[in-house]
Amino acid sequence: MRVFADANVLFSSADPASATRVLLDVLFTHATVVVNEHVWEEARRNITMKRPGLASRLEELKSNLHFSSEMEPVADCHLPDDDQPVLGGAVAARCSHLWTGDKRHFGHLYGKIVRGTRVVPATVLADELDRKGWLTGLAHQKSSTRLPSAESVFPS
């Protein structure tokens, strides 16, 4: 599994207590997580402006990310210009998934496969990881030995 992570995923994952970080850590163990410079710089810029205390936590993620410089035009997907490098990067890097929480710009693509890359929100990705058995055994709460359902972690 190769998962391209959008900037909003990296931003949320900078908080080590976030459910997004839990999923990202699972992917670091079982899959390849891909980004490009466009996504990385957007996440870095946003974390610096909005949550500067987490900037070092974002930097800690970098060593686990695979950076791709490849880009494929995806003009037929009705995305704003600044989101083209996200989907175009995922497609060019031959990722199985593009994980994004940007429902406003990518929502119309959720669940669709664009040139071999399936665009998914966290809930869908969490369900898929759970079906693979990758979430079993994770301690989400002290009294739990299993991550809660995707719906409880990432409400729609």
SEBAMAR-153162 format. One line per field, with one value per residue: residue number from 0; residue in three letters; x, y, z of N, C-alpha, C, CB in turn. Coordinates in Angstrom, 3 decimals, decimal comma, padded with zeros to 6 digits. Glycine has a CB too. Layout:
# SEBAMAR-153162
pos <- NUM / ...;
code <- ALA / ...;
neast <- X / ...;
nnorth <- Y / ...;
nup <- Z / ...;
caeast <- X / ...;
canorth <- Y / ...;
caup <- Z / ...;
ceast <- X / ...;
cnorth <- Y / ...;
cup <- Z / ...;
cbeast <- X / ...;
cbnorth <- Y / ...;
cbup <- Z / ...;
END
This chain:
# SEBAMAR-153162
pos <- 0 / 1 / 2 / 3 / 4 / 5 / 6 / 7 / 8 / 9 / 10 / 11 / 12 / 13 / 14 / 15 / 16 / 17 / 18 / 19 / 20 / 21 / 22 / 23 / 24 / 25 / 26 / 27 / 28 / 29 / 30 / 31 / 32 / 33 / 34 / 35 / 36 / 37 / 38 / 39 / 40 / 41 / 42 / 43 / 44 / 45 / 46 / 47 / 48 / 49 / 50 / 51 / 52 / 53 / 54 / 55 / 56 / 57 / 58 / 59 / 60 / 61 / 62 / 63 / 64 / 65 / 66 / 67 / 68 / 69 / 70 / 71 / 72 / 73 / 74 / 75 / 76 / 77 / 78 / 79 / 80 / 81 / 82 / 83 / 84 / 85 / 86 / 87 / 88 / 89 / 90 / 91 / 92 / 93 / 94 / 95 / 96 / 97 / 98 / 99 / 100 / 101 / 102 / 103 / 104 / 105 / 106 / 107 / 108 / 109 / 110 / 111 / 112 / 113 / 114 / 115 / 116 / 117 / 118 / 119 / 120 / 121 / 122 / 123 / 124 / 125 / 126 / 127 / 128 / 129 / 130 / 131 / 132 / 133 / 134 / 135 / 136 / 137 / 138 / 139 / 140 / 141 / 142 / 143 / 144 / 145 / 146 / 147 / 148 / 149 / 150 / 151 / 152 / 153 / 154 / 155;
code <- MET / ARG / VAL / PHE / ALA / ASP / ALA / ASN / VAL / LEU / PHE / SER / SER / ALA / ASP / PRO / ALA / SER / ALA / THR / ARG / VAL / LEU / LEU / ASP / VAL / LEU / PHE / THR / HIS / ALA / THR / VAL / VAL / VAL / ASN / GLU / HIS / VAL / TRP / GLU / GLU / ALA / ARG / ARG / ASN / ILE / THR / MET / LYS / ARG / PRO / GLY / LEU / ALA / SER / ARG / LEU / GLU / GLU / LEU / LYS / SER / ASN / LEU / HIS / PHE / SER / SER / GLU / MET / GLU / PRO / VAL / ALA / ASP / CYS / HIS / LEU / PRO / ASP / ASP / ASP / GLN / PRO / VAL / LEU / GLY / GLY / ALA / VAL / ALA / ALA / ARG / CYS / SER / HIS / LEU / TRP / THR / GLY / ASP / LYS / ARG / HIS / PHE / GLY / HIS / LEU / TYR / GLY / LYS / ILE / VAL / ARG / GLY / THR / ARG / VAL / VAL / PRO / ALA / THR / VAL / LEU / ALA / ASP / GLU / LEU / ASP / ARG / LYS / GLY / TRP / LEU / THR / GLY / LEU / ALA / HIS / GLN / LYS / SER / SER / THR / ARG / LEU / PRO / SER / ALA / GLU / SER / VAL / PHE / PRO / SER;
neast <- 000,850 / 000,620 / 000,396 / -000,545 / -000,179 / -002,056 / -001,571 / -003,190 / -003,462 / -000,857 / -000,572 / -002,530 / -001,454 / 000,794 / 000,189 / 000,772 / -001,183 / -003,396 / -006,042 / -005,551 / -002,794 / -002,431 / -003,382 / -001,560 / 000,845 / 000,343 / 000,341 / 003,015 / 004,226 / 003,201 / 003,002 / 003,873 / 004,320 / 003,710 / 004,690 / 004,919 / 007,036 / 005,372 / 003,117 / 004,408 / 005,529 / 003,207 / 001,986 / 003,989 / 004,076 / 001,437 / 001,365 / 003,304 / 002,140 / -000,374 / -000,161 / 002,392 / 003,790 / 003,806 / 005,494 / 008,029 / 007,247 / 006,020 / 008,275 / 009,553 / 008,166 / 009,101 / 011,280 / 010,107 / 008,644 / 008,174 / 009,531 / 008,400 / 009,145 / 007,762 / 005,198 / 001,965 / -000,239 / -003,629 / -005,894 / -008,549 / -010,083 / -011,400 / -010,268 / -009,004 / -006,243 / -004,123 / -004,458 / -003,959 / -001,246 / -001,366 / -003,162 / -002,044 / 000,563 / 000,145 / -000,903 / 001,200 / 003,204 / 002,347 / 000,569 / -001,586 / -003,591 / -004,940 / -004,908 / -006,908 / -008,293 / -009,649 / -012,514 / -013,980 / -012,614 / -011,845 / -013,929 / -015,832 / -014,454 / -014,080 / -013,824 / -013,588 / -011,591 / -008,816 / -006,953 / -005,714 / -005,361 / -006,970 / -009,119 / -009,492 / -011,155 / -010,291 / -011,985 / -012,684 / -010,180 / -009,356 / -011,232 / -010,441 / -007,836 / -008,479 / -009,889 / -007,756 / -006,566 / -004,714 / -005,199 / -005,842 / -005,148 / -004,082 / -003,712 / -006,021 / -007,317 / -006,799 / -008,262 / -008,791 / -008,010 / -008,120 / -008,474 / -011,056 / -014,081 / -013,979 / -015,925 / -016,366 / -013,936 / -013,414 / -015,799 / -018,381;
nnorth <- -001,174 / 002,146 / 005,317 / 008,545 / 011,418 / 014,236 / 017,772 / 018,583 / 016,268 / 015,817 / 018,126 / 017,689 / 015,369 / 016,220 / 016,626 / 014,525 / 013,193 / 012,940 / 011,301 / 011,108 / 010,974 / 008,480 / 006,783 / 007,487 / 006,598 / 003,845 / 003,415 / 004,077 / 001,828 / -000,308 / 000,392 / 002,533 / 005,924 / 008,698 / 011,929 / 015,196 / 018,020 / 020,249 / 019,605 / 019,151 / 021,706 / 023,259 / 022,138 / 022,679 / 025,495 / 026,118 / 024,955 / 026,453 / 028,974 / 028,574 / 026,713 / 026,923 / 025,699 / 023,036 / 022,665 / 021,428 / 018,822 / 018,185 / 018,218 / 015,953 / 013,918 / 013,817 / 012,099 / 009,634 / 009,803 / 009,352 / 011,168 / 012,419 / 013,613 / 013,542 / 014,391 / 014,458 / 015,714 / 016,483 / 017,737 / 017,302 / 016,827 / 018,763 / 020,466 / 023,054 / 025,123 / 025,093 / 022,652 / 020,771 / 019,777 / 017,974 / 015,767 / 015,177 / 014,553 / 012,267 / 010,475 / 010,359 / 009,256 / 006,741 / 005,951 / 004,013 / 005,151 / 008,394 / 010,269 / 012,535 / 015,223 / 017,278 / 018,060 / 019,994 / 020,608 / 018,094 / 016,384 / 015,611 / 013,670 / 011,653 / 008,245 / 007,624 / 006,359 / 007,683 / 007,499 / 005,170 / 005,808 / 005,899 / 008,179 / 009,150 / 009,862 / 010,067 / 008,299 / 006,251 / 005,243 / 004,364 / 002,322 / 000,525 / -000,107 / -001,319 / -003,584 / -004,933 / -005,751 / -004,194 / -002,345 / -003,689 / -004,386 / -001,957 / 000,437 / 002,675 / 003,923 / 003,764 / 001,614 / 000,130 / -002,207 / -001,965 / 000,078 / 002,484 / 002,394 / 003,634 / 005,569 / 006,625 / 007,776 / 009,497 / 011,356 / 011,892;
nup <- 000,000 / -000,921 / 000,237 / -000,365 / 001,438 / 002,209 / 002,888 / 005,044 / 006,477 / 007,386 / 008,949 / 010,987 / 012,040 / 013,323 / 015,925 / 018,456 / 019,919 / 018,383 / 016,531 / 013,855 / 013,779 / 014,931 / 012,898 / 010,880 / 012,011 / 011,995 / 009,257 / 008,735 / 009,758 / 008,229 / 005,527 / 002,712 / 003,031 / 001,175 / 000,064 / -001,463 / -002,227 / -002,442 / -000,838 / 001,629 / 002,176 / 002,346 / 004,628 / 006,533 / 006,453 / 007,301 / 009,878 / 011,163 / 011,156 / 012,453 / 014,600 / 016,069 / 018,147 / 017,546 / 015,465 / 015,581 / 016,029 / 013,635 / 011,972 / 012,943 / 011,723 / 009,172 / 008,487 / 008,135 / 005,879 / 002,384 / -000,143 / -003,187 / -006,395 / -008,650 / -011,047 / -012,392 / -014,769 / -013,948 / -014,934 / -015,625 / -013,376 / -011,965 / -009,904 / -007,744 / -008,776 / -006,884 / -005,682 / -007,583 / -007,649 / -005,546 / -006,078 / -008,574 / -007,820 / -006,258 / -008,151 / -010,054 / -008,465 / -008,247 / -006,221 / -004,163 / -002,722 / -002,033 / 000,723 / 002,165 / 004,015 / 002,980 / 002,263 / 000,943 / -001,472 / -002,465 / -001,972 / -003,939 / -005,208 / -003,411 / -002,709 / -005,335 / -008,048 / -009,434 / -012,140 / -011,118 / -008,448 / -005,410 / -003,933 / -000,648 / 002,485 / 006,000 / 007,423 / 005,641 / 004,993 / 007,547 / 007,984 / 005,983 / 006,836 / 009,219 / 008,301 / 007,195 / 009,451 / 010,677 / 012,656 / 014,915 / 018,275 / 018,926 / 021,426 / 022,190 / 024,238 / 027,782 / 028,813 / 026,616 / 024,051 / 021,440 / 018,590 / 018,385 / 016,354 / 012,979 / 012,548 / 015,099 / 015,661 / 013,530 / 012,926 / 010,512;
caeast <- 000,000 / 001,308 / -000,606 / -000,110 / -000,809 / -002,259 / -001,023 / -004,053 / -003,152 / 000,410 / -000,864 / -003,208 / -000,562 / 001,828 / -000,257 / 000,949 / -002,356 / -004,532 / -006,403 / -004,877 / -001,431 / -002,514 / -003,467 / -000,300 / 001,833 / 000,038 / 000,836 / 004,483 / 004,607 / 002,738 / 002,866 / 004,745 / 003,593 / 004,340 / 004,329 / 005,817 / 007,448 / 004,198 / 002,347 / 005,229 / 005,639 / 001,896 / 001,828 / 004,954 / 003,610 / 000,226 / 001,668 / 004,061 / 001,198 / -001,526 / 000,184 / 003,861 / 004,314 / 003,873 / 006,376 / 009,081 / 006,595 / 005,871 / 009,610 / 009,867 / 007,516 / 009,753 / 012,163 / 009,289 / 007,920 / 008,873 / 009,300 / 008,373 / 009,174 / 007,007 / 003,930 / 001,184 / -001,390 / -004,949 / -006,757 / -009,933 / -010,692 / -012,099 / -009,633 / -008,317 / -004,852 / -003,200 / -004,653 / -003,505 / -000,031 / -001,668 / -003,631 / -001,047 / 001,692 / -000,277 / -001,033 / 002,532 / 003,984 / 001,683 / 000,015 / -002,877 / -004,554 / -004,682 / -005,616 / -007,109 / -009,453 / -010,150 / -013,797 / -014,444 / -012,005 / -011,703 / -015,114 / -016,472 / -013,621 / -014,017 / -014,254 / -013,318 / -010,225 / -008,327 / -005,727 / -005,116 / -005,269 / -008,284 / -009,171 / -010,233 / -011,049 / -009,759 / -012,905 / -012,580 / -008,849 / -009,366 / -011,985 / -009,612 / -006,746 / -009,085 / -010,155 / -006,467 / -006,107 / -003,605 / -005,578 / -006,029 / -004,089 / -003,666 / -004,347 / -006,490 / -007,595 / -006,173 / -009,052 / -009,084 / -006,879 / -008,462 / -008,866 / -012,498 / -014,488 / -013,626 / -016,965 / -016,209 / -012,693 / -013,532 / -017,217 / -018,602;
canorth <- 000,000 / 003,441 / 006,325 / 009,929 / 012,195 / 015,659 / 018,667 / 018,609 / 015,046 / 016,083 / 019,141 / 017,035 / 014,348 / 016,850 / 016,434 / 013,093 / 012,614 / 012,939 / 010,048 / 011,120 / 010,502 / 007,033 / 006,154 / 007,699 / 005,683 / 002,504 / 003,390 / 004,046 / 000,454 / -001,301 / 000,902 / 003,648 / 007,192 / 009,539 / 013,343 / 015,942 / 019,294 / 021,129 / 019,211 / 019,379 / 023,146 / 023,741 / 021,700 / 023,423 / 026,895 / 026,184 / 024,648 / 027,598 / 030,085 / 028,270 / 025,932 / 026,911 / 024,790 / 021,683 / 022,662 / 020,409 / 017,506 / 017,969 / 017,882 / 014,579 / 012,991 / 013,881 / 010,960 / 008,477 / 010,095 / 009,187 / 012,354 / 012,179 / 014,851 / 013,283 / 015,102 / 014,129 / 016,623 / 015,898 / 018,900 / 016,888 / 016,443 / 019,916 / 020,877 / 024,346 / 025,020 / 024,751 / 021,249 / 019,923 / 019,018 / 016,931 / 014,596 / 014,884 / 013,895 / 010,916 / 009,665 / 010,161 / 008,400 / 005,439 / 005,646 / 003,321 / 006,028 / 009,779 / 010,511 / 013,960 / 015,665 / 018,465 / 017,686 / 021,073 / 020,505 / 016,708 / 015,591 / 015,035 / 012,546 / 010,624 / 006,920 / 007,421 / 006,018 / 008,566 / 006,964 / 004,170 / 006,290 / 006,054 / 009,358 / 008,732 / 010,565 / 009,246 / 007,233 / 005,150 / 004,662 / 003,628 / 001,078 / -000,381 / -000,582 / -002,232 / -004,840 / -005,608 / -006,175 / -003,339 / -001,540 / -004,586 / -004,358 / -000,595 / 000,976 / 004,041 / 004,400 / 002,855 / 000,409 / -000,482 / -002,795 / -001,865 / 001,410 / 002,572 / 002,378 / 004,835 / 006,579 / 007,307 / 008,546 / 010,505 / 011,496 / 012,533;
caup <- 000,000 / -000,988 / 000,565 / -000,479 / 002,512 / 001,931 / 003,917 / 006,235 / 007,230 / 008,086 / 009,966 / 012,115 / 012,600 / 014,148 / 017,311 / 018,701 / 020,565 / 017,458 / 015,866 / 012,556 / 014,030 / 015,150 / 011,577 / 010,172 / 012,593 / 011,473 / 007,883 / 008,773 / 010,067 / 007,262 / 004,157 / 002,357 / 003,043 / 000,176 / -000,048 / -002,331 / -001,618 / -002,377 / 000,348 / 002,810 / 002,433 / 002,803 / 006,018 / 007,350 / 006,510 / 008,124 / 011,286 / 011,678 / 011,367 / 013,293 / 015,794 / 016,048 / 019,160 / 016,999 / 014,289 / 015,738 / 015,897 / 012,203 / 011,454 / 013,351 / 010,791 / 007,859 / 008,201 / 007,790 / 004,648 / 001,109 / -000,965 / -004,629 / -007,189 / -009,869 / -011,163 / -013,579 / -014,871 / -013,710 / -015,166 / -015,829 / -012,095 / -011,390 / -008,654 / -007,814 / -009,216 / -005,803 / -005,298 / -008,678 / -007,297 / -004,564 / -006,831 / -009,602 / -007,158 / -005,859 / -009,367 / -010,633 / -007,569 / -008,295 / -004,900 / -004,173 / -002,060 / -001,645 / 001,981 / 002,369 / 004,780 / 002,297 / 001,667 / 000,070 / -002,792 / -002,916 / -001,621 / -005,126 / -005,648 / -002,368 / -003,121 / -006,765 / -008,423 / -010,480 / -012,734 / -010,246 / -007,064 / -004,771 / -003,070 / 000,546 / 003,765 / 007,086 / 007,826 / 004,680 / 005,178 / 008,816 / 007,767 / 005,187 / 007,695 / 010,185 / 007,588 / 007,015 / 010,767 / 011,090 / 013,818 / 016,051 / 019,264 / 019,279 / 022,626 / 021,970 / 025,580 / 028,746 / 029,021 / 025,326 / 023,330 / 020,029 / 018,171 / 018,158 / 014,950 / 012,209 / 012,728 / 016,377 / 015,635 / 012,483 / 012,573 / 009,197;
ceast <- 000,896 / 000,242 / 000,028 / -000,888 / -000,880 / -001,734 / -001,878 / -003,834 / -001,863 / 000,196 / -001,497 / -002,305 / 000,564 / 001,468 / -000,182 / -000,255 / -003,551 / -004,786 / -005,749 / -003,460 / -001,409 / -002,545 / -002,167 / 000,779 / 001,607 / 000,563 / 002,357 / 004,981 / 004,330 / 002,772 / 003,943 / 003,890 / 004,382 / 003,814 / 005,198 / 006,141 / 006,279 / 003,403 / 003,134 / 005,291 / 004,316 / 001,671 / 002,752 / 004,513 / 002,400 / 000,510 / 002,419 / 003,135 / 000,160 / -001,211 / 001,697 / 004,486 / 004,451 / 004,812 / 007,461 / 008,502 / 006,371 / 007,204 / 009,995 / 009,255 / 008,315 / 010,578 / 011,389 / 008,529 / 008,797 / 008,519 / 009,401 / 008,376 / 008,376 / 005,664 / 003,261 / -000,017 / -002,712 / -006,023 / -008,234 / -010,682 / -011,355 / -011,579 / -009,054 / -006,841 / -003,907 / -003,386 / -004,239 / -002,238 / -000,272 / -002,101 / -002,623 / 000,178 / 001,363 / -000,348 / 000,347 / 003,386 / 003,383 / 001,176 / -001,336 / -003,973 / -004,024 / -005,545 / -005,696 / -008,366 / -010,100 / -011,424 / -014,283 / -013,902 / -011,960 / -012,937 / -015,794 / -015,690 / -013,536 / -014,590 / -013,983 / -011,848 / -009,847 / -006,977 / -004,966 / -005,008 / -006,663 / -008,225 / -010,057 / -010,076 / -010,552 / -010,670 / -012,778 / -011,227 / -008,802 / -010,118 / -011,147 / -008,464 / -007,276 / -009,373 / -008,867 / -005,927 / -004,993 / -003,928 / -005,761 / -004,834 / -003,602 / -004,419 / -004,729 / -006,806 / -007,008 / -006,942 / -009,332 / -007,827 / -007,124 / -008,886 / -010,369 / -012,810 / -014,110 / -014,652 / -016,802 / -014,954 / -012,804 / -014,999 / -017,360 / -019,028;
cnorth <- 001,237 / 004,519 / 007,708 / 010,729 / 013,664 / 016,484 / 018,675 / 017,373 / 015,251 / 017,086 / 018,492 / 016,022 / 014,933 / 016,766 / 014,946 / 012,413 / 012,507 / 011,556 / 009,965 / 010,594 / 008,995 / 006,309 / 006,314 / 006,761 / 004,241 / 002,382 / 003,356 / 002,614 / -000,507 / -000,868 / 001,943 / 004,899 / 008,177 / 010,972 / 013,952 / 017,271 / 020,256 / 020,866 / 019,512 / 020,869 / 023,745 / 023,359 / 022,494 / 024,875 / 027,024 / 025,912 / 025,814 / 028,766 / 029,787 / 027,545 / 025,799 / 025,978 / 023,359 / 021,577 / 021,588 / 019,001 / 017,167 / 017,544 / 016,441 / 013,547 / 012,820 / 012,648 / 009,696 / 008,640 / 009,842 / 010,397 / 011,988 / 013,535 / 014,695 / 014,013 / 014,683 / 015,069 / 015,872 / 016,978 / 018,531 / 016,573 / 017,600 / 020,288 / 022,281 / 024,135 / 024,583 / 023,330 / 020,277 / 019,130 / 017,909 / 015,670 / 014,197 / 014,192 / 012,470 / 009,981 / 009,340 / 009,221 / 006,994 / 004,991 / 004,956 / 004,226 / 007,453 / 010,026 / 012,007 / 014,216 / 016,884 / 018,123 / 018,743 / 020,914 / 019,079 / 015,849 / 014,929 / 013,837 / 011,425 / 009,308 / 006,617 / 007,081 / 006,886 / 008,044 / 006,035 / 004,566 / 006,542 / 007,217 / 009,029 / 009,725 / 009,585 / 008,073 / 006,016 / 004,457 / 003,835 / 002,310 / 000,067 / -000,955 / -001,569 / -003,590 / -005,629 / -006,143 / -005,305 / -002,490 / -002,380 / -004,485 / -002,971 / -000,138 / 002,425 / 004,709 / 003,373 / 001,550 / -000,344 / -001,096 / -002,737 / -000,428 / 001,429 / 002,556 / 003,685 / 005,931 / 007,316 / 008,155 / 009,708 / 010,662 / 012,255 / 013,959;
cup <- 000,000 / -000,810 / 000,472 / 000,558 / 002,120 / 003,104 / 005,184 / 007,096 / 008,031 / 009,211 / 011,198 / 012,803 / 013,439 / 015,630 / 017,614 / 019,356 / 019,619 / 016,860 / 014,491 / 012,704 / 014,257 / 013,801 / 010,800 / 010,709 / 012,134 / 010,046 / 007,841 / 009,011 / 008,909 / 005,800 / 003,881 / 002,319 / 002,186 / 000,277 / -001,139 / -001,652 / -001,480 / -001,097 / 001,618 / 003,166 / 002,894 / 004,267 / 006,946 / 007,538 / 007,437 / 009,594 / 011,925 / 011,994 / 012,445 / 014,589 / 015,900 / 017,079 / 018,669 / 015,803 / 014,402 / 015,607 / 014,419 / 011,600 / 011,787 / 012,397 / 009,502 / 007,521 / 007,814 / 006,476 / 003,432 / 000,248 / -002,437 / -005,336 / -008,477 / -009,846 / -012,462 / -013,636 / -014,690 / -013,882 / -015,283 / -014,534 / -011,353 / -010,000 / -008,825 / -008,175 / -008,103 / -005,276 / -006,398 / -008,307 / -006,267 / -005,306 / -007,901 / -009,043 / -006,767 / -007,060 / -009,938 / -009,794 / -007,468 / -006,915 / -005,043 / -003,619 / -001,972 / -000,427 / 002,187 / 003,184 / 004,152 / 001,527 / 000,682 / -001,354 / -003,343 / -002,672 / -002,801 / -005,685 / -004,614 / -002,884 / -004,585 / -006,979 / -009,618 / -010,945 / -011,782 / -008,786 / -006,518 / -003,781 / -001,866 / 001,701 / 004,825 / 007,445 / 006,918 / 004,829 / 006,464 / 008,682 / 006,998 / 006,023 / 008,720 / 009,530 / 007,357 / 008,342 / 011,326 / 012,316 / 015,070 / 016,994 / 019,626 / 020,510 / 022,352 / 023,305 / 026,537 / 028,888 / 027,725 / 024,726 / 021,831 / 019,731 / 017,960 / 016,663 / 014,274 / 012,435 / 014,056 / 016,436 / 014,671 / 012,094 / 011,256 / 009,340;
cbeast <- -000,967 / 002,099 / -001,198 / -000,333 / -000,032 / -003,763 / -000,905 / -005,532 / -003,012 / 001,480 / -001,801 / -004,484 / 000,025 / 002,024 / -001,719 / 002,149 / -002,735 / -004,295 / -007,933 / -004,863 / -000,826 / -003,774 / -004,624 / 000,153 / 001,781 / -001,496 / 000,322 / 005,022 / 003,874 / 001,367 / 001,456 / 005,469 / 003,395 / 004,098 / 004,513 / 005,186 / 008,553 / 003,296 / 001,983 / 006,640 / 006,120 / 000,760 / 002,119 / 006,350 / 003,247 / -000,803 / 002,505 / 005,131 / 000,489 / -002,475 / -000,481 / 004,376 / 003,433 / 002,494 / 007,027 / 009,785 / 005,238 / 005,345 / 010,660 / 009,367 / 006,111 / 010,632 / 013,038 / 008,316 / 007,421 / 008,478 / 010,305 / 007,118 / 010,624 / 006,789 / 004,138 / 000,728 / -001,380 / -005,028 / -006,320 / -009,965 / -009,651 / -013,586 / -008,522 / -008,443 / -004,394 / -003,365 / -006,105 / -003,243 / 001,017 / -002,777 / -004,998 / -000,633 / 002,112 / -001,642 / -001,891 / 003,241 / 004,069 / 002,640 / -000,126 / -002,800 / -004,881 / -004,995 / -004,907 / -007,189 / -009,057 / -009,078 / -014,844 / -014,023 / -010,619 / -010,532 / -016,100 / -016,619 / -012,228 / -014,779 / -015,703 / -013,700 / -010,079 / -008,222 / -004,823 / -003,782 / -004,414 / -008,720 / -009,714 / -009,766 / -012,424 / -009,533 / -014,347 / -012,767 / -007,772 / -009,996 / -013,296 / -009,053 / -006,052 / -010,386 / -010,843 / -005,448 / -005,642 / -003,208 / -006,850 / -006,222 / -002,957 / -003,906 / -003,403 / -007,734 / -009,140 / -006,059 / -010,349 / -009,683 / -006,642 / -009,591 / -008,117 / -013,070 / -015,999 / -013,521 / -018,348 / -016,190 / -011,513 / -012,673 / -017,993 / -019,644;
cbnorth <- -000,002 / 003,624 / 006,083 / 010,494 / 012,030 / 015,967 / 020,088 / 018,706 / 013,821 / 016,609 / 020,235 / 016,345 / 013,520 / 018,320 / 016,991 / 012,887 / 013,440 / 013,944 / 009,924 / 012,542 / 011,226 / 006,671 / 006,750 / 009,164 / 005,755 / 002,222 / 004,599 / 004,996 / -000,015 / -001,687 / 001,511 / 003,409 / 007,736 / 008,974 / 014,103 / 016,166 / 019,947 / 020,926 / 017,710 / 018,829 / 023,867 / 023,163 / 020,190 / 023,377 / 027,410 / 025,195 / 023,341 / 028,035 / 030,412 / 027,465 / 024,530 / 028,299 / 024,817 / 021,225 / 024,043 / 020,565 / 017,486 / 019,241 / 018,845 / 014,326 / 013,479 / 015,087 / 010,669 / 008,207 / 011,539 / 007,825 / 013,472 / 011,323 / 015,248 / 011,778 / 016,647 / 012,629 / 017,345 / 015,264 / 019,619 / 015,690 / 015,832 / 019,629 / 019,867 / 025,109 / 026,344 / 025,726 / 021,010 / 020,776 / 019,965 / 017,399 / 014,881 / 016,151 / 014,676 / 010,967 / 010,401 / 011,497 / 009,034 / 004,394 / 006,932 / 002,016 / 005,503 / 010,810 / 009,813 / 014,686 / 015,969 / 019,043 / 017,469 / 022,433 / 021,056 / 016,080 / 016,452 / 016,105 / 013,037 / 011,081 / 006,764 / 008,682 / 004,486 / 010,040 / 008,105 / 003,841 / 007,581 / 004,734 / 010,614 / 007,350 / 011,189 / 010,101 / 007,743 / 005,667 / 005,772 / 004,479 / 001,362 / 000,353 / 000,599 / -001,624 / -004,557 / -004,648 / -007,591 / -002,443 / -000,780 / -006,043 / -005,149 / 000,384 / 000,866 / 004,052 / 004,611 / 003,528 / 000,762 / 000,550 / -004,251 / -002,873 / 001,836 / 003,845 / 002,131 / 004,510 / 005,933 / 006,305 / 007,656 / 010,125 / 012,223 / 011,782;
cbup <- 001,225 / -002,359 / 001,982 / -001,933 / 003,842 / 001,673 / 003,368 / 005,829 / 006,271 / 007,102 / 009,392 / 011,640 / 011,490 / 013,734 / 017,540 / 019,561 / 021,775 / 016,342 / 015,737 / 011,956 / 015,242 / 015,995 / 010,780 / 010,301 / 014,123 / 011,515 / 007,113 / 009,882 / 011,304 / 007,601 / 003,931 / 000,986 / 004,513 / -001,231 / 001,323 / -003,745 / -002,444 / -003,619 / 000,289 / 002,585 / 001,182 / 001,916 / 006,144 / 006,705 / 005,089 / 007,615 / 011,400 / 010,667 / 010,068 / 012,526 / 015,752 / 016,273 / 020,363 / 016,600 / 014,110 / 017,103 / 016,664 / 011,512 / 012,026 / 014,777 / 010,463 / 007,795 / 009,412 / 008,894 / 004,648 / 000,391 / -000,615 / -005,044 / -007,517 / -010,049 / -011,112 / -013,564 / -016,231 / -012,285 / -016,420 / -016,719 / -011,209 / -011,313 / -008,233 / -006,463 / -009,768 / -004,671 / -004,935 / -009,917 / -006,762 / -003,563 / -007,478 / -010,295 / -005,930 / -005,158 / -010,424 / -010,784 / -006,176 / -008,856 / -004,055 / -003,356 / -000,660 / -002,817 / 003,190 / 001,031 / 006,210 / 001,343 / 002,757 / 000,641 / -002,741 / -002,235 / -000,926 / -006,208 / -005,969 / -001,105 / -002,849 / -007,582 / -008,755 / -009,980 / -013,159 / -010,741 / -006,978 / -004,047 / -003,849 / 000,991 / 004,184 / 008,308 / 007,813 / 003,227 / 005,213 / 009,925 / 007,009 / 003,953 / 008,402 / 010,761 / 006,245 / 006,384 / 010,705 / 009,951 / 013,530 / 015,573 / 018,781 / 018,106 / 023,872 / 021,055 / 025,823 / 030,100 / 029,689 / 024,364 / 023,777 / 019,651 / 016,886 / 018,808 / 014,824 / 010,706 / 012,656 / 017,493 / 015,249 / 011,249 / 013,701 / 008,397;
END
